Amino acid sequence: MPNYLDLFAGAGGLSEGFIQAGYTPVAHVEMDEAACYTLKTRTAFHWLTGNGRSAIYEDYLRRRISRDELYRNVPDNILNSVLNYEISAETLPEIFRNIDKALDGKQLDLIVGGPPCQAYSLVGRARSESGMVGDKRNYLYKLYAEFLKRYHPQYFVFENVIGLLSAREEDGSFHLENMRKLFKECGYSTEFKVLNACDYGVLQNRKRIILIGKYGVDEKDFYPDIPEVKLNGITVSEILNDLPAIHAGEGSYSPVKTKSYTGTYLYDMGIKKKDCQEVTFHSARPHIEQDLEIYKIAVNAWNTKKDRISYPDLPENLRTHNNTTAFLDRFKVVAADLPYSQTVVAHISRDGHYYIHPDVEQNRSLTPREAARLQTFPDDYYFESKKAEPGRTAAFRQIGNAVPVRLAYSVAVALKEQF
């Protein structure tokens, strides 16, 4: 089985896809402390289930044992493979020492991961006075290259937003072109495609650049054939209908039993393992009455007329924002009858206005579990906070920043044939 190193790992969506495809993680490097706890807990899950001790993980989800007690049941070398560092020139030597220790003399086959996308994203540039020019995150790819120089994996997979296609350096040159030149200097040929997650089993419109590098500067036509996943009439309702109905401010972080499910999609995509499986983080944020009134209008407009509401069209008493010329679709329903939803992004951690549940009776925004299902995270995936107590905001941020698991899985399966 090929092994891999995950850089800028986040909550592990990309990594989970590669694990499902049969790859073995060597280490994960991530700067966010909460995301590192999520990675550790998922690493603990995989080790415990692989060693016939899944009951310990279930005890943790039910709060019968603490996070520290969960971790004490897992070997230190497994947990220590999650490296909580901001990747920088100063931290590289220590990160390398930890990775070398984890490799223990073995060759590294693959590096996966992509730097934070804010500096390249179209929205990020639109909101920045400088258009993100000069932002230090623009140049994290240069640190990524340092890992290629040190470990010379056979392949690497670099994921990022499509805004990278048009993002420019301070001198006007394109970041993507400069990246590829640097990767070539490191000994790699590169090819890339724009892939939409909705073509690979994910019920979400989410386009991403997937750049693949192969060791050898004259390699050509090596980009793997990644077969699309045909869902044949499956709609977003598939990820919603078996979850308990709750209202704004209701729900639980602890396990709750799902309703009976007669479909196949959730099983086929590795989201659900058994009928009536319990899920965590099905907890809806509370909303003020004004927002709940807007949610009703938005849901009724879609469910009765297939209309999306525009902010200026709301009743005057519900319009409290001065800006009526931009972001007019700031209230948007996740339509149950469409084959995919709008893109789930980290902004969902700030409010749920762009992710309104389609059931007017529930009258709320999505829960973290519903958002996680749109990202094809398995139902047994647990999202940690810095503190041992669960938190909705941290979960939403990690989910919104993640690579959809099944998109990663499709890439991983196709690339595996080339090793």
N, C-alpha and C positions, 0 to 999 in steps of 0.2 A: 504494500500500500504506500503511495507517495506521502511524504510528510510535508508540512508547510508551516510558515511563519506568518502570522496575521499582524499587520501594522495598522495603526489608527483603527483599532478593532471595534470601537463602540461597544454596543451590547451583544455583538456576536452574530448578527444576521448572516453576514457573508460566511463566517466560519461555520455556522450551523449547517449551511447548505453543503459545504465541502465535507463536513463530518458525515452527513447523511449519504454522501456519494462515496464514502469509504476512505477518505483521506485521514491522516493522523496529525493533529496539531502538535507542534513543538513548543510554541509560545505565542502569547498574545500581548501586544504592547498597546496601552491605552492611557491617556492622561486623566480622564474623568474618573474620579474615585467611585462614584455610584455605579458607573458602567463596569468598572473592574470587579466590584462585588457581584454584579450580575454574571460576569464571565466566570468568576470563581464558583458561584452557585451552580451554573450550568456545567462547569467542569466536574464539580462534585456529583451532579446528577448522572453524567455519563459514566463516571468511575463506579458509582454505587450500583447503578442498574447493570453495568457490565460485570459486576462481581456479586450479583444476586442479593444485593442489600438495598433494594429500592424502598423498602419500608421505612428506612431512616429518612429518606428524602420526603416521603409522605408525612412522616411525623413532623418534619420541619414546616411543611406547608400548613399543617394544622396547629402550628405553634406549640406543639408538645415539647419541642427542644428549641434552643436558641440557635442563632446563626453560628456562633462560636462552637457550639456542641456539634452542629452539622459538620463544620470544617474539621473538627477533631477526629471524625470518622474517616477522613480521607488523607492519604499519604501527603507529606509536605511537598514532595517534588511535583505532585500533580497541581496543588494549589499555587505553588511558587512559579508555575509556568505562566501565570497572569502577572504581567509586569506593569505596575502603575507608574508610568513616566510620561512627561511631556518630551517628545522627541526633539532634541536640540543638539547643537555642537557640544555643549557641556555635558549632556547626559549620555551621548553615544558610547563612550568607553564603558560605562557601567552597564548599559543595556547589552552591549556586545558580550561582556563577561557573563551575564546571566544567560544569554542565548547559547553561548559556547558550552556552558555547563549543562544546559538542557539537551543539547545535541550530543554531548559526550562522545565526540569523535565521529559522529555520523555526518554524511553529506546532507545538506538541505536541498530538497527537490524543488520547492516552490515558495514564492512569496506572494501573498495576497493583501489587498487593502488599498485604500485611497485616502489622501489627506482630506481634512475638513473642507466641505464644498462651499462655504459661505463666500469666500473670496472670488470664486468663479461663477457663482449662480447669478442669473439675470436679475432676480429679485434683490439679492444682496447688493449688486452693483447699482441698481436703481435707487436703493435707499441710502447709499453711501454718497456723501458729498464729493469724494474723490473717485467714485466708481470703483472702489477697492484697489486702485492703483497704488502700489507701494505697501499694501498690507502684507505682513510677514508670512501669512498663511499661503500667499501666492507661491512661495518658494520652498514649501515643505517637500516638494518633489525632489529637491536637491539632496535632502536628508534621506529620502527613500532610496536614492541612487547609492548612498553610502552602504546600504545593506546589500545591494546588488554587487558592489565592488568587493565586499568582504566575503560573501557566501556563495556567489556565482551559482544560484539555482538554475536548473534547466529551463524553467519558465517563471514568469511572474504575471499576475493579474492585477491591473490597476483600474479601479472603478471611480467614476466621478460624474458630475452633472453635465448636461449637454451645453451649459453655458461656457464650459471650457473651450468649446469650438471657436468662440469669438472673444475670449478673454485675452487682453493684451498686457505686455510688460510696459514699463515706463518709457522705453524707447520705441514703442509702437509695434514691436514684434509680438507674435502670438505665443502664448504660454505653451500650447500643445506642441507647436513646432520645436520650441526650445527644449521641452521635455524629451521629445523623441531624439533630438540631437545628443542630449546628455546620456540618454539610455544607450544610444549607439556607441558613445565613448566608453561606456561601461561594458561593451561587448555584446549588446543585444539588438536584434532586429525587432521591430514592433509593428503590429497591425491592430486596427481598432474598428469597431462597429458601434452604432447606436442601437441599443436593444430596448424594447418596451416590455416591462414586466408582464403586461397583460397578455403577451404572446407566449408566456411560459408558465401558465397556470396560476397567475396572481390576479385576483379580481380588483385590479387597480391600474390606472393609467400612470405609468411611471417610466419615463425614458431616461436612460443612463448610458454614458460612454463606458464601454468595456474594452480596455486596451490590454492586449496580451503581448508579452515580450518573450522571445526565445533566444537562448544563448547562441551566439554566432551572428556576425554582422551582415552576412549575405543570405540569410534565410528568407524565403518568400513563400507565400500561399500556405502558411502554416496555421492560419486562424481556423479553429475547429468548426465543423458543421454542427450547429446547435439546433436540433429539431424543435419546432414550435409545438406547444401543447394545445391540442384542440379540446375545448370544453363543451362544445355542442349544446348551446342553450342555457348553460349555467349562468345565473345572475347573482348579484350581490346579496340577495336574500338568503343565499346558501350559508353565509357566515353569521347570519343574524337570528334565524328562525328557531334554533334549538336552545338559545340562551334565555334564561328567565326574564320575563318582562319586569322592568323596574322604572321608576320615575326619577326625575332630577333629585340628586342628593341621596338616593338610595343605593343599595348594593353592598358588596363586601370585597375586601382584599383577600379574605380567606376562601378556601375552596367552597364552591356552591355547585350543586348537581345540575347538569344540563338536561333538557327535555329529550325525549326519544328522537332519534334522527334516522330517517329512512333513505337518505341520499348516499352518494359515494364520494362526492368531491372532497369533503373534509378528511376522509380516509386516504384517498388517492394522493392528496397533497401533504400528507404526514401531519396535518393539524390535529386530527383527532385519532385516538388509538382504539377506543371502544365506545359503545353506546352509553349514553347518560354519564359520560366521563365528567368529573368535576373540573372546574376552572377557577383560577384565581383572578383578581383584579377586574372583576365585573362590577365595578363601582362607578356610578355616574356622579359627575361634579354637580354641585348645586348651581342654580341660575336665578338671577333676579327676575321679578315678574315681567318687567319690560321685555327682557330677552325671550322669556317663555311665550309671550304674545307674538313676538316676531317669528319664533320657531313654528308656531301654529300656522301663521300665514304662509311661511315658506313651504311647509309640508303639504298643506292643502293646495297650494298653487301647483306643486308638482304632481301630487296624487290625483288631482281632478283635471288639470289642464296641461300637464307636462311643461309648465312654465317655471323658469328660474326668476326669482324676484331680484329687482335692482334696488339698491338702497334708496334712491330718491323717490321711488314709487311707494314706499311705506307711508302709513298715516303720519301726519306731522308730529303728533304727540309721541311717536316712537323713534323719531329721528333726532338723536342727541349729538351726533358727530358733525362737526363743521365741514369736513371734507366730503363734498357730494360730487366730486369730479373724478376721483380715483378710487380703486378697489371697491367698485360698486357691487361686486358679487360677494361681499364679505360675509353674507349669510347664505349658506348653501347646504342643501339636503344631500346626504349619501343615498342616492336613489336605489331602492331595493330591486327595481325591475330592469336595471341596466347591466350589461355584462362586465362593467368595471366601474370603480369609483374614481373620484378625483385623487390626485397625489396626496398621500399622507406625509406631512412634513412636521418638523420639530415645533412649529408655531402652535400646534395642537396643545402643547403644554401650557400655553398662555390663555387660550379660551377655546371653546368648542364651536364657535359660530360657523365655521366652514365645514363642520362635520356633524350636521344635525341628523339624528336618527329618523328614519322614514315613517315610523309609527307615531301618528299624532297623539295617540292615547298615552304613550310613554313620555312624549314631549320633553326631550332632553338631547344632549349631544352624546357622541359615542363614548363608551367606556374604554379604558386601556385594553381590555381583552378583545373588544371588537376591532380596535385599531390594529392590535397585534395579529389578529386573524387576517385582516386585509394585507398585512405584511408577510403572511403565511408562517408566522412563528407557531410552533407546536403549542397546544393547550397546556402542556406541562412546563412551559418556559416561564421562569419567575424573574421579575424585574426588581432589582434591589435599589435602595437608597443609601446614602452615606451612613445614616444611622440604621440600626437594626429594624426600626419600624418601617413598614411599607409606606410609600408615598406616590400619589397619582401623578404629580408634576414630573418627578424624575422618570417614572415609567413612560409617560407620554413623550418626553424629550428623547429618551433612548429609542423608543419605537419609531418615532418620526425620522430620526437620523439614520436608521438601519437600512441595509441592503435587504430587499425581500429574500427570504430564505430560499424559495423555490426558483427564483431567478439565479441565485448563486448555485443551487443544486444543478440546474440545467447546464450552466457553464462548466461546473466541476465534472459532470458526467462526460460531457463532450471532450474536455481536455484530458481526462484520465486515459482515454484510448491512445493518446500520443506518448505517454510515458513508457 
